Amino acid sequence: MIQLLFTLLGAEALVVFALLVKSPLRKLTIMGLDRAKRGRGPVIVQTVAVTVLVVLSSSVYSMVKIMNRSGDPEAGGVATPTDQVLMSRHLLEATLMGYFLFIALLIDRLHHYIKEIRRLRKGMEAAMKQNLVLEEAKNRSLEELKARERELANLSAKIKQLESDFEARSREVKAAEANAIAMKKQSEGFLLEYDRLLDENQSLRNQLQIIDISLSHSDSKKNM
């Protein structure tokens, strides 16, 4: 029994060492513990733990009986060599079984925390990758926003240029309309002056005809 407990404690110490030291052996140990916790593994582990607890309780009970027998005045109050050997054996077995259960619990917690740390590390790496993707998307969005702002600034400058060109063309059109109106008025004045001159010309022609007629009458009277 004692040799078996020492062997189990040595195996547990190797498992603890493999879990604490970062090496390829850690992965194999974790894989083995993962498989041990699947299927019927937990039931077997619980059965072994209960058995060890029962044997530990039996050893403690035996030590209590030996101590009570050694302290009994009727038995002389002195422990016999056999009781001393049994007491030492039960104490050693109880100690080894206690260490066995404690290290088993320690292995279970180490395995759990290593798995949890790996899960948290993977989550952190995924979060960091997601943050990098978000940062890249944010940078691209900022670059696109700056490009849009530059385009808007260029469009605003073009719109202002077109507005100024439109205002200049509008002024030119208004000036051309004003010139056209002035030329129209001037042409209307020329037409009126032309009509007046035509009337004067016709009047002068009429006067000339009258003069010619009067001259022709005077010449005809002289000839008679």
C-alpha positions in Angstrom: 0.0 0.0 0.0 2.8 2.4 0.9 4.7 1.6 -2.2 1.6 2.2 -4.3 1.0 5.6 -2.6 4.6 6.6 -3.2 4.2 5.6 -6.9 1.0 7.6 -7.2 2.6 10.6 -5.5 5.6 10.4 -7.9 3.2 10.2 -10.9 1.3 13.2 -9.6 4.5 15.2 -9.0 5.5 14.5 -12.6 2.0 15.6 -13.8 2.4 18.8 -11.7 5.9 19.4 -13.1 4.6 18.9 -16.7 1.8 21.4 -16.1 4.0 24.0 -14.6 6.9 23.9 -17.1 6.1 25.1 -20.6 7.1 22.3 -22.9 5.6 19.9 -25.5 4.9 17.6 -22.6 2.4 20.1 -21.2 0.2 19.7 -24.3 0.3 16.0 -24.0 -0.5 16.1 -20.3 -3.4 18.6 -20.9 -4.7 16.3 -23.7 -4.6 13.3 -21.4 -6.4 15.2 -18.6 -9.0 16.4 -21.1 -9.7 12.8 -22.2 -9.7 11.7 -18.5 -12.5 14.2 -17.8 -14.7 12.9 -20.7 -17.1 10.0 -20.7 -16.6 7.7 -17.7 -13.4 9.4 -16.6 -15.0 11.7 -13.9 -16.9 8.7 -12.4 -13.7 6.7 -12.1 -11.8 9.6 -10.5 -14.6 10.2 -8.0 -14.7 6.5 -7.2 -10.9 6.5 -6.6 -11.2 9.6 -4.5 -14.0 8.2 -2.3 -12.0 5.0 -1.9 -8.9 6.9 -0.8 -11.1 8.9 1.6 -12.5 5.8 3.1 -9.1 4.2 3.5 -7.8 7.5 5.0 -10.7 7.5 7.5 -10.0 3.9 8.4 -6.3 4.8 9.0 -7.3 7.8 11.2 -9.7 5.6 13.1 -7.0 3.0 13.7 -4.7 5.7 14.9 -7.3 7.0 17.3 -7.9 3.4 18.7 -4.2 2.9 19.2 -3.9 6.3 21.0 -6.8 5.4 23.2 -5.4 2.0 23.9 -2.0 3.5 24.8 -3.6 6.0 27.1 -5.7 3.4 28.9 -4.5 3.0 32.5 -5.7 -0.7 32.6 -3.4 -1.5 29.7 -0.4 0.1 31.5 -0.6 3.4 29.7 2.5 2.5 27.5 2.3 1.8 23.8 3.6 -1.6 22.8 6.2 -1.8 20.0 3.5 -3.3 17.8 1.2 -0.4 18.5 4.1 2.0 17.7 4.8 0.3 14.4 1.1 0.2 13.5 0.8 3.9 14.6 3.8 4.9 12.4 2.4 2.9 9.5 -1.1 4.3 9.7 0.3 7.8 10.1 2.5 7.4 7.0 -0.4 6.0 5.0 -2.7 8.8 6.1 -0.1 11.4 5.3 0.5 9.9 1.9 -3.2 9.6 1.1 -3.7 13.2 2.3 -0.9 14.4 0.0 -2.3 12.2 -2.8 -5.8 13.9 -2.5 -4.3 17.4 -2.1 -2.0 17.0 -5.2 -5.0 15.5 -7.2 -7.0 18.6 -6.3 -4.0 20.8 -7.2 -3.7 19.0 -10.6 -7.4 19.5 -11.3 -7.2 23.2 -10.5 -4.0 23.7 -12.5 -5.6 22.0 -15.5 -8.7 24.2 -15.1 -6.7 27.4 -14.8 -4.4 26.6 -17.7 -7.5 25.9 -19.9 -9.0 29.1 -18.7 -5.9 31.1 -19.4 -5.7 29.6 -22.9 -9.3 30.5 -23.5 -8.8 34.0 -22.2 -5.6 34.3 -24.3 -7.5 33.2 -27.4 -10.3 35.6 -26.7 -7.7 38.4 -26.1 -6.0 37.5 -29.4 -9.4 37.5 -31.2 -10.3 40.8 -29.6 -6.9 42.3 -30.6 -7.4 41.1 -34.2 -10.9 42.6 -34.2 -9.5 45.8 -32.8 -6.8 45.8 -35.6 -9.6 45.2 -38.2 -11.6 48.0 -36.6 -8.6 50.3 -36.5 -7.9 49.6 -40.2 -11.5 50.1 -41.1 -11.5 53.3 -39.1 -8.4 54.5 -40.8 -9.9 53.7 -44.2 -13.1 55.5 -43.2 -11.0 58.5 -42.1 -9.1 58.4 -45.4 -12.3 58.1 -47.4 -13.9 60.9 -45.3 -10.8 63.1 -46.0 -11.0 62.3 -49.7 -14.8 63.2 -49.7 -14.0 66.4 -47.9 -11.4 67.3 -50.5 -13.9 66.4 -53.2 -16.5 68.6 -51.5 -13.9 71.4 -51.2 -13.1 71.1 -54.9 -16.8 71.0 -55.8 -17.4 74.1 -53.6 -14.6 75.9 -55.3 -15.9 74.9 -58.8 -19.4 76.0 -57.7 -18.1 79.4 -56.5 -16.2 79.8 -59.8 -19.3 78.9 -61.8 -21.3 81.4 -59.7 -18.8 84.1 -60.4 -18.8 83.2 -64.1 -22.6 83.2 -64.1 -22.6 86.7 -62.4 -20.1 88.0 -65.0 -22.2 86.5 -67.8 -25.3 88.0 -66.3 -23.7 91.4 -66.1 -22.6 91.0 -69.7 -26.1 89.9 -70.8 -27.6 92.9 -68.9 -25.1 95.2 -70.5 -26.0 93.7 -73.9 -29.7 94.1 -73.2 -29.1 97.7 -72.2 -27.1 98.3 -75.4 -29.8 96.6 -77.4 -32.5 98.8 -75.8 -30.4 101.9 -76.5 -29.8 100.9 -80.1 -33.5 100.2 -80.5 -34.3 103.6 -79.2 -31.6 105.1 -81.4 -33.0 103.2 -84.4 -36.5 104.4 -83.6 -35.1 108.0 -83.5 -33.4 107.4 -86.9 -36.7 106.1 -88.3 -38.6 109.1 -87.0 -35.9 111.4 -88.4 -36.0 109.4 -91.7 -39.8 109.8 -91.9 -39.5 113.6 -91.2 -36.9 113.9 -93.9 -39.1 112.0 -96.3 -42.0 114.4 -95.5 -39.7 117.4 -96.0 -38.4 115.9 -99.3 -42.0 115.3 -100.4 -42.9 118.8 -99.4 -39.9 120.2 -101.3 -40.8 118.2 -104.3 -44.4 119.5 -104.2 -43.1 123.1 -103.8 -40.7 122.5 -106.8 -43.6 121.2 -108.9 -45.7 124.2 -108.0 -42.8 126.4 -108.9 -42.3 124.6 -112.2 -46.0 124.9 -113.0 -46.0 128.6 -112.2 -42.9 129.1 -114.3 -44.4 127.2 -117.2 -47.6 129.4 -117.0 -45.6 132.6 -117.0 -43.6 131.5 -120.0 -46.7 130.6 -121.9 -48.2 134.0 -121.3 -45.1 135.7 -122.5 -45.2 133.8 -125.8 -48.7 134.9 -126.4 
